[in-house]
Amino acid sequence: MRRPRLATLVASLVATFTATLTLVTPAQAAAGDRYVALGDSYSSGLGAGSYTGESGSCYRSTAAYPALWAAANAPASYVSVACSGATTSSVINSQLSAVSSGTTLVSVTVGGNDVGFGTIMTTCVLYGTTECVAAVQAAEDKANSTLPGLLDNVYNGIRARSPGARVVVVGYPVFYQLNTFCVGLSAESRAKINEGINVVDGVIATAAARHGFPFADVRSAFVGHQLCSYGEKWLHALNYADVNISYHPTAAGQSGGFYPVFRSTAG
C-alpha cells in the first residue's frame, strides 16, 4: 500500500513543481529582457500625459504601453525612442540605433504617418464628406501600394540589428463606434475613416507575418471605448486647445487597451 501512495505523492510533487515553473518562467524571462520601444505617437504616449522631460516634442509618456510594461516587469534594461510624428523612414534613421545584438524585446507601432493620418483628420474636420472620403481613399491606395515595402524596411532593419529579439508589431485602434448618435463628422466620413484604419492595420499585420513577428491587434480592446461610444472614451476627440492630442489614446486607452494586448503578445 505504501508504494502506490509514495508514487502518487511523487507524481503530485512533480506536477506542482512543473506548474510552478510554468508560472514563474514568463516573469523571469521578462526580468532578463532588454527592451527597446520604437514607433510613433501611439508608442510614445502622446495624449496620455505624464511626459518625460527629456523627450521634448516626441511626447514620451510614463503612461504609454511600453513604459507600463517596463514598470510591471522590471526588465534588465528599457529604453523608449518612440517619437510623435515618426514615419518608417525616421524610425530607420533616428530610432533603430537603439536596438543592438543584446536587445531581447522590441515593440514598434508605425505606418500611420506614412499614409497621412494627421492630414486626413484635418481634411475631414475642416471640409465636407466628399473631401474626407477622397482623402481616406487616397491613403488606402498608398497603404496597399507603398506601405508594405516601407514596413519591410523597418522590420528588416530591426532583425538585422537584433537577430534573436522578440519583435512585437502593435497596431492602431479604430476611432469611431458606428450607428450611434454622434455630432461632428458625417456617418459616411466616420465609416470611411474606420475603413481606412482597418486597411492600414491589415497591411501592417500582413507585413509583420511575412517577417514572423506577432501582431498585437488592439482594435477589439477599444470596442465600447471609441469616439461616439457610450462607454468611457479611450481616445481624445478633436481638441482645439491642444490639437496634437486629437485622436490619440488617453492614459486609460494606453493602460486598458494597448497595454493588456501588448503584455499578452510580448509575454
WOPEMO-V849860 format. One record per pair of residues at least 24 apart in sequence whose ideal C-beta (glycine too) atoms are under 8 Angstrom apart, sorted by the first residue. I is the first residue (numbers start at 1). GAP is how many residues later the second one is. If there is no record, write none. Layout:
i->I gap->GAP
i->I gap->GAP
This chain:
i->26 gap->241
i->27 gap->46
i->29 gap->238
i->30 gap->43
i->30 gap->44
i->30 gap->45
i->30 gap->237
i->31 gap->42
i->31 gap->43
i->31 gap->44
i->31 gap->45
i->32 gap->43
i->32 gap->44
i->32 gap->72
i->33 gap->40
i->33 gap->42
i->33 gap->43
i->33 gap->44
i->33 gap->71
i->33 gap->72
i->34 gap->41
i->34 gap->42
i->34 gap->43
i->34 gap->44
i->34 gap->68
i->34 gap->69
i->34 gap->70
i->34 gap->71
i->35 gap->31
i->35 gap->34
i->35 gap->35
i->35 gap->40
i->35 gap->42
i->35 gap->43
i->35 gap->44
i->35 gap->68
i->35 gap->69
i->35 gap->70
i->35 gap->71
i->35 gap->72
i->36 gap->42
i->36 gap->43
i->36 gap->44
i->36 gap->45
i->36 gap->62
i->36 gap->63
i->36 gap->67
i->36 gap->69
i->36 gap->70
i->36 gap->71
i->37 gap->27
i->37 gap->29
i->37 gap->41
i->37 gap->42
i->37 gap->43
i->37 gap->44
i->37 gap->45
i->37 gap->69
i->37 gap->70
i->37 gap->71
i->38 gap->43
i->38 gap->44
i->38 gap->53
i->38 gap->57
i->38 gap->58
i->38 gap->60
i->38 gap->61
i->38 gap->68
i->38 gap->69
i->38 gap->70
i->38 gap->72
i->38 gap->120
i->39 gap->43
i->39 gap->47
i->39 gap->52
i->39 gap->56
i->39 gap->68
i->39 gap->69
i->39 gap->70
i->39 gap->71
i->39 gap->131
i->40 gap->42
i->40 gap->43
i->40 gap->44
i->40 gap->45
i->40 gap->46
i->40 gap->47
i->40 gap->69
i->40 gap->70
i->40 gap->72
i->40 gap->73
i->41 gap->41
i->41 gap->42
i->41 gap->43
i->41 gap->44
i->41 gap->45
i->41 gap->207
i->42 gap->67
i->42 gap->70
i->42 gap->128
i->42 gap->130
i->42 gap->206
i->42 gap->207
i->42 gap->216
i->43 gap->37
i->43 gap->39
i->43 gap->64
i->43 gap->65
i->43 gap->66
i->43 gap->67
i->43 gap->127
i->44 gap->36
i->44 gap->38
i->44 gap->39
i->44 gap->40
i->44 gap->42
i->45 gap->37
i->45 gap->204
i->45 gap->209
i->46 gap->38
i->46 gap->198
i->46 gap->199
i->46 gap->202
i->47 gap->188
i->47 gap->189
i->47 gap->198
i->47 gap->201
i->47 gap->202
i->47 gap->203
i->47 gap->206
i->48 gap->200
i->48 gap->201
i->48 gap->202
i->48 gap->203
i->48 gap->205
i->48 gap->206
i->49 gap->202
i->50 gap->201
i->55 gap->28
i->57 gap->26
i->57 gap->27
i->57 gap->28
i->58 gap->24
i->58 gap->25
i->58 gap->26
i->59 gap->24
i->59 gap->25
i->59 gap->185
i->61 gap->190
i->61 gap->193
i->63 gap->188
i->63 gap->191
i->63 gap->192
i->64 gap->190
i->64 gap->194
i->65 gap->42
i->65 gap->105
i->65 gap->189
i->65 gap->190
i->65 gap->193
i->65 gap->194
i->65 gap->197
i->66 gap->41
i->66 gap->196
i->68 gap->186
i->68 gap->187
i->68 gap->191
i->69 gap->190
i->69 gap->193
i->69 gap->194
i->69 gap->197
i->72 gap->191
i->75 gap->30
i->82 gap->27
i->84 gap->160
i->85 gap->28
i->86 gap->24
i->86 gap->27
i->87 gap->26
i->87 gap->27
i->87 gap->63
i->88 gap->26
i->88 gap->62
i->88 gap->63
i->88 gap->65
i->88 gap->66
i->89 gap->61
i->91 gap->63
i->91 gap->66
i->92 gap->61
i->92 gap->62
i->92 gap->65
i->96 gap->58
i->96 gap->61
i->96 gap->62
i->96 gap->65
i->99 gap->59
i->99 gap->62
i->99 gap->63
i->99 gap->66
i->100 gap->61
i->100 gap->62
i->101 gap->60
i->101 gap->61
i->101 gap->62
i->101 gap->63
i->102 gap->60
i->103 gap->58
i->103 gap->59
i->103 gap->62
i->104 gap->58
i->104 gap->60
i->104 gap->61
i->104 gap->62
i->105 gap->60
i->105 gap->61
i->105 gap->62
i->105 gap->63
i->105 gap->161
i->106 gap->52
i->106 gap->56
i->106 gap->59
i->106 gap->60
i->106 gap->61
i->106 gap->62
i->107 gap->60
i->107 gap->61
i->107 gap->62
i->107 gap->63
i->107 gap->109
i->107 gap->155
i->107 gap->159
i->108 gap->46
i->108 gap->50
i->108 gap->59
i->108 gap->60
i->108 gap->61
i->108 gap->62
i->109 gap->60
i->109 gap->61
i->109 gap->62
i->109 gap->63
i->110 gap->41
i->110 gap->44
i->111 gap->32
i->111 gap->36
i->111 gap->39
i->111 gap->40
i->111 gap->89
i->111 gap->92
i->111 gap->93
i->112 gap->60
i->112 gap->88
i->114 gap->28
i->114 gap->32
i->114 gap->33
i->114 gap->36
i->115 gap->24
i->115 gap->25
i->115 gap->27
i->115 gap->28
i->115 gap->32
i->115 gap->81
i->115 gap->85
i->116 gap->26
i->117 gap->130
i->120 gap->73
i->120 gap->76
i->121 gap->72
i->121 gap->117
i->121 gap->125
i->121 gap->126
i->124 gap->61
i->124 gap->65
i->124 gap->69
i->125 gap->59
i->125 gap->60
i->125 gap->113
i->128 gap->58
i->129 gap->56
i->129 gap->57
i->129 gap->59
i->129 gap->60
i->132 gap->53
i->132 gap->54
i->132 gap->57
i->132 gap->60
i->132 gap->61
i->133 gap->55
i->133 gap->56
i->133 gap->59
i->136 gap->56
i->136 gap->57
i->136 gap->59
i->136 gap->60
i->137 gap->55
i->137 gap->59
i->139 gap->57
i->139 gap->61
i->140 gap->55
i->140 gap->56
i->140 gap->59
i->140 gap->60
i->143 gap->53
i->143 gap->56
i->143 gap->57
i->143 gap->60
i->144 gap->55
i->144 gap->59
i->147 gap->53
i->147 gap->56
i->147 gap->57
i->147 gap->60
i->148 gap->55
i->148 gap->58
i->148 gap->59
i->151 gap->52
i->151 gap->53
i->151 gap->56
i->151 gap->57
i->152 gap->55
i->152 gap->58
i->152 gap->59
i->155 gap->52
i->155 gap->53
i->155 gap->55
i->155 gap->56
i->155 gap->58
i->156 gap->55
i->159 gap->52
i->166 gap->100
i->166 gap->101
i->167 gap->44
i->167 gap->46
i->168 gap->45
i->168 gap->46
i->168 gap->48
i->168 gap->94
i->168 gap->97
i->168 gap->98
i->169 gap->35
i->169 gap->36
i->169 gap->38
i->169 gap->39
i->169 gap->44
i->169 gap->45
i->169 gap->46
i->169 gap->47
i->170 gap->45
i->170 gap->46
i->170 gap->48
i->170 gap->88
i->170 gap->91
i->170 gap->92
i->170 gap->95
i->171 gap->30
i->171 gap->33
i->171 gap->34
i->171 gap->44
i->171 gap->45
i->171 gap->46
i->171 gap->47
i->171 gap->48
i->172 gap->25
i->172 gap->28
i->172 gap->29
i->172 gap->46
i->172 gap->47
i->173 gap->24
i->173 gap->45
i->173 gap->46
i->173 gap->48
i->173 gap->49
i->173 gap->53
i->173 gap->61
i->173 gap->62
i->173 gap->76
i->173 gap->80
i->173 gap->84
i->174 gap->24
i->174 gap->45
i->174 gap->48
i->174 gap->52
i->175 gap->51
i->175 gap->52
i->175 gap->60
i->175 gap->72
i->176 gap->50
i->176 gap->51
i->176 gap->52
i->177 gap->46
i->177 gap->47
i->177 gap->49
i->177 gap->50
i->177 gap->51
i->177 gap->52
i->178 gap->50
i->180 gap->48
i->180 gap->49
i->180 gap->50
i->181 gap->47
i->182 gap->45
i->182 gap->46
i->184 gap->53
i->184 gap->54
i->190 gap->38
i->214 gap->51
i->215 gap->50
i->216 gap->45
i->216 gap->46
i->216 gap->49
i->216 gap->50
i->217 gap->44
i->218 gap->39
i->218 gap->40
i->218 gap->43
i->221 gap->35
i->221 gap->36
i->221 gap->37
i->221 gap->39
i->221 gap->40
i->222 gap->31
i->222 gap->35
i->225 gap->27
i->225 gap->28
i->225 gap->31
i->225 gap->32
